[in-house]
Amino acid sequence: MSNIYFVTGIGTGIGKTVVSAILTEKLNADYWKPIQSGDLEISDSLLVKNLLSNTKTVIHPERYRLGQPLSPHLSARLDGIEISLAAIQAPQTDNDLIIEGAGGLMVPLNNEDLILDLIKKTNAKVIVISQNYLGSINHTLLTLEVLKISQIAIEGLIFNGVSNPESEAYISQYSKVRVLGRIPKISVIDKESIKEAGKYITL
């Protein structure tokens, strides 16, 4: 039976796309970014595609491609459209599927729906990406708490980048969420390093 994993982060710029590529390569899974907001010439889907070595992965097209590097609800408004949660349907596949979100859980899609609501709709198990910085304990625990309150299945937590063992230990101990891996800072991001980084994840 195939698995659906939704990759979310504790904020923006913490490496969701790179970790999504690592997960996709490790599992030979399919990849889907429902909403792309920003430079469409170097979209996350294209980046992931260019970082994969396996021949099994299918990169499914985005449902919404928005031109501004802003929150999806605002980027959509500037593009003259409104994102409809009902219009976002997960692709049909017999393969494992990695879904990458946009920003964190509380990022708005329109005047009513958040990324959190999109996760609920997909019925996916969530993988939370954390990165160590001042405030990351708070941001990580808040993210995990919202998922728990919303009764969304949490597959686990991945720490990405420079390690802070003290912070990571506290987050793990307090949240009781399984740590799937610790990915060290990758100096050169390419097919080789993405494939190699899979060894840091247990899934």
Buried (B, 14 or more C-beta within 10 A) or exposed (E): EEBBBBBBBBBEEBBBBBBBBBBBBBBBBBBBBBBBBBEEEEBBBBBBBEBBEEEEBEBBEBBBBBBBEBBBBEBBBEBEEEBEBEEBEBBEBEBBBBBBBBBBBEBBBBEEBBBBBBBBBBEBBBBBBBBBBEEBBEBBBBBBEBBBEEEBEBBBBBBBBEBBEEBBEBBBEEBEBEBBBBBEEBEEBEBEBBBEBBEBBEB
